[in-house]
Amino acid sequence: MSNNGITKSSVGRKILMALSGFFLLVFLLQHFAVNFLSVLSPGTFNSVSDFMGYNPVVQFALQPILIFGVIFHLAMGISLELQNRKARPVKYGQYNGAANATWMSRNMIITGLMVLAFLGLHMYDFWAHEMTEKYIEGGAEAFGSDMRNPTRYYHELQEKFVDVWRVIIYVVSFVLLSLHLMHGFQSAFQSVGFRHSKYTPIIKKLGNVYAILIPLGFIFIALYHYIDQLN
């Protein structure tokens, strides 16, 4: 492939990665909003969780798209990193990335993989439990039978934060997510060609606010439920 072809391929992958990143940013905000309801109003949290847990559009359309988006985003990130390493004019061991880039930008793959490992734990805690509850143990419950329990979600959420080590894992994982978002938010806008002397600094500030507040909010939720059960 020619250098021009490589450049076009790289730009295309960056755009696709940015678009999947935008999608995941929106999902993360929505996921935080629902989970924060568990702090504000357990009853509302149960109602919203039950609606999303049994709504066919969410379960059979949006959920598969979300899983695909996560895998696709990671695959594009790894592909771009390998392509960038091949394109460097000097050997990796001699490349002084720190002179030209921040720690976050140089370690996006590392933080991304660690966040992915956390997502595996998160899916085991909640998604796998939901699949078992609805389609294995519940059976017909998934289709709205009397076995359905719309008030179980708050209690099940609190159960996940009884063990202090699990809380620590969640806290560390969201710190890593924050570092990943610090670079990823503004990088996504740059990848789709949005660069402006006036608005780019604003986007950078918004990205920093998002990267700090959303993970911090998730940390607060985990600590709140852990401490609440100590009382």
N, C-alpha and C positions, 0 to 999 in steps of 0.2 A: 504494500500500500504506500502511496506517495505521502510526503509530508503534509500536503494540502488535504489529502483524504483523512489522515490521522487527526488533523486539526478539526475538520468538520465532524468527524466521529466523536471527538472529545467534547466539542461544543454541544452536540446533540445529546450526549449522555448527561452533561451537566444540566441542560434544560430539563430533561426527564427527571433527573434526581431532584432538581429544585421544585418541580411540580408535585412530585410525591412528597417532598418535604412540606410544602404548603398544606397539602391534605392532612398530613400527620400533625401539623401545628394546630389546625382547626379541631381535629379529633381530640388532641391533648387538652385543649381548652374546654371542650364539651365534657370530657371525662372528668376533669377537675370540678366543673360546675356541679355535675351530678353527685360526685363524692363529697363535696363540701356541704351538700344538703344534709348529710349524715350528722354534721355538727350543728346545723341550724335547726333542723326539724326531722327527727327520725321517721315520723309518719309520712312526710312528703318524700323523703328518700326511699321509703318502702314503695310508695305509689309509683314514682318515676322508674325505679329499678324494675318493678313488676311489669310496667308497660313496655319497657325496652327489652326485658327478658322474654316476652311472649309476643311481641309485635313481629309478624312475619317479614315485613320489609326490613326491619333492623336485623333480624336473625338470619334471613336467607338471601339478602341482597347486600346490605351495608357491611355486615360482619365479614363475609368473604372478601369484599373489596378492601377492607381494613387490613386483613391478614396478608393479602397480596401486596398492598401498599408498603407494609413493613418489610417484607422479603425483597421487594423490588428496590426499595430505597437502599437497603444494605448491599444488595448485589451491585447496584450502580456505584456505590461508594467504593467498594473493593475493586471493581473494574477500573475506575478512574485512578485510584491510588497505584495500582499495578502499572497502568499505562503511563502515569507520571514518572514513576521510578525508571521505566525503560527509556523515557525521553530525556532524562537528565544527562548532560554532557560529561559528568564526572561520576565516578563510582559512588555508591550510596555511602560508603564509609568515609568518603572525603567530602560529602555534601554537608555544608554548614547551614542547615535550614533555619537555625535559631537566629541567624543574622538577618533573615528576610521575612520571617513569619512568626506568629505567636505560637505559644505552646498548644493552644486549642486547635489551631488550624493544622499543625503538624501531627496531631494525634487524634484526628477525627475518627479514624478507623478503630483505634484502641478504645476510645470512649464509646463509640457506637457498638462495638462487640460486647463491651461490658454492660451497656444498657440492654442489649439484646438478651444477654444471659439473665438479667433481671426480669425481662419480659417473660422469659421461660418460667421463672418462679411465679410471677404474677398470674400467668395463664394457668399454672398448676393450682394456685390458690383459689382462683375465681372461675375462670372459663371451664376448666376440667370439672370442677365441682358442679357448675351449672349444667353441663352436658350429662353428668351422672344423675343429678337431681331430677332433671326433666325427662330424659330419654331412656334411662336405665332403671333407676329406682322408682321414679314417678310414673313412667309409662304413659298412660293416657293424659297425665297432668299437662303435658306439653300442648294438648289440644283443648285445654280449658275445663277439665273435669273438676269434680268437687275436691279432688286431692290437692288441687293447687292452693298454695299458702302464700298470699300476697304480703304477709307481714314478717317473713323470715329474713329479709335481707340485712336489716340493721344488726340483728343478733349475729348473723354469719360474718358480717364485716368485723365486728368487734372480736370475734373468736380468732381472727387472723393476727390480731395485735396483742395477744396474751403473752407470747414469748418475747422477751426483750431482745434476743438475738435476731429474730425476724424483723423487729422494728429497726434494729441497727442496720441490717442489710438494706431495708427500704430507704433509710436516711442516706446511706452512702451511695446507693444507686441514683437517688434524685440529685445528689451533689454532682455526680458524673453526668447526669442528664443536663444539668445546668451548664456545665462546661461545654458539653456538646452543642447546646443551643446558642451559647455565646457567639460561636463562629457561624453555626449553621443558619441562623435567622437572616443575618445580613448577606451571607454568601448566596442564599437562595435568590434574593432580589438581584444581586449582581449577575447571577447565572442566566437570568431571563432578560438581561440587558437593561435593567433599571439602574441607571447611574445619573445622578444630578447633583450639582454642587450645593444646591439648597436643601434638597429633600433626603439625600443619602445620609447626612449626619443625623437627621431626625429618625430615619429608619434604624440606624445603628443604636440610637438611644432607646427606641421602642423595643428593639431586639434584646437589649440588655435588661430592660424592665421585665419583659416576658420571660427571659431566661432565668431571672432571679425569682420573680414572684410566683410563677406557676410551680416550679419544683419546691419552693419554700412552702407553698400552700399544701402540697401533697405531704411534705414532711410534718407540717402542723397537724394534718388529719391523722397521720399514723401516731404521733405523740399524744394527741388528744384522746384517742381511743385507748391507748395503752395506760395513760395516767388515770383516765376515767374509771378503769376497771381496778385500779389500785385502791380507790376510795371505798 
